[in-house]
Amino acid sequence: MAGNKLEQLFTKFKEQAEAISARVYRVHDSSAAGRQLENIIKELNIKKITAAKSEMVSDCLKAVKSQDIVVHTSDLRQHAEDAELGLSEVDMAIAETGTLAQDSTALDQRLVSTLPPVHVALVRIDRQVDKFVDAVDYFNEQDLMPGYIAFISGPSRTADIERVLTIGVHGPEQLHIIFVDQAGGETCE
């Protein structure tokens, strides 16, 4: 995808996601993503993290220098409920709505993105699409359609019958999205 188109999609995504209370960052590579994650950890005084395994998540975690945190990447069923932060790599960002799309067939993906009060999502800058239908088309074109696709738009929010909005009742209270220009040394064109 051409650089100018990526910039336009990122600007549109950031505007839409921040309008629904997500925090959006952009970094050069996975190491810089780790430094941004460390800033979030310090800001929120995080002590326990659960992370769904991926190469970019591993590279990001390697760059975190804080010794005061415990990170779990396995047995997430046992650790996600009392973790303060969940970390995952998502498949796609949809600019028109500021929504993330994630193949969540693996239970670990669902656990880290729904149980901890803070979700940090990593997304490759070249994994942006303009419209929701583009994301659906992408998943339809896969050899095997995922069994579970999660669409994440901002922190969890719900309203009662009197339209009183509450954040974080059925999922994370905070969503931080880190766009990575070059994941694992790959060059984005």
ABEGO torsion letter per residue (X at the ends): XBAAAAAAAAAAAAAAAAAAGBBBBBBABAAAAAAAAAAAAAAAGBABBBBBBBAAAAAAAAABABAABBBBABGAAAAAAABABBBBBBABBBAAAGBBBBBAABAAAAAAAAABABBBBBBBAAABBABAAAAAAAAAABABBBABBBBBBEBBBBBBAAGBBBBGAAEBABBBBBBBABBGGBBBX
